[in-house]
C-alpha cells in the first residue's frame, strides 16, 4: 500500500535451471540488467518470461548467462506474478557439458566447477543477493578441497 517506503526485490540471479514467470498483465516492475543498465520488462498479456538460472550457465560453460534481475515497487497498483522454477534434483551433479568443453580454449575449460546442486543451494541461500561469481568460486574451492 506504500510503495514509496520500499524498493522491491533486490537484484539477484536465480539458482536453478529454467524459470517461467507469469507476470501481472497490468502492473510492471520487473527489470533485468543488460550491458550494465537496468531495462524494464514490460508486462505483456498472455506472455511468459523465460529466465535462465545459474545451473544453465554452468552446464553451457557460460555460453548462456543467468539473468540478473530485480523488481521495483510500483505506485499504480499491486503487482502479482507467478514463478515456476525448474531445477535439477538435489543430488544432481552439475558441471559444464563435456561436448562444449571439447570445443573450448584451454582457459575457458576451468571457468565453472563441478558440484552437487544441493550444496550450491545451501551456499545460495546465504549469498542470494550477492554476485554469482563468488558463489562459483566458493564451489570451486570446495571441489578442490
CORRA-V277493 format. One record per helix or strand. SS is the DSSP state (A for helix, B for strand). FROM is the first residue (numbers start at 0). LEN is the number of residues. Records with the same first field share a line. If there is no record, write none. Layout:
SS: FROM-LEN ; FROM-LEN
//
This chain:
A: 2-3 ; 53-6 ; 97-6 ; 105-3 ; 116-11 ; 131-13
B: 7-5 ; 17-5 ; 29-5 ; 36-4 ; 48-4 ; 68-4 ; 81-5 ; 92-2 ; 114-2
//
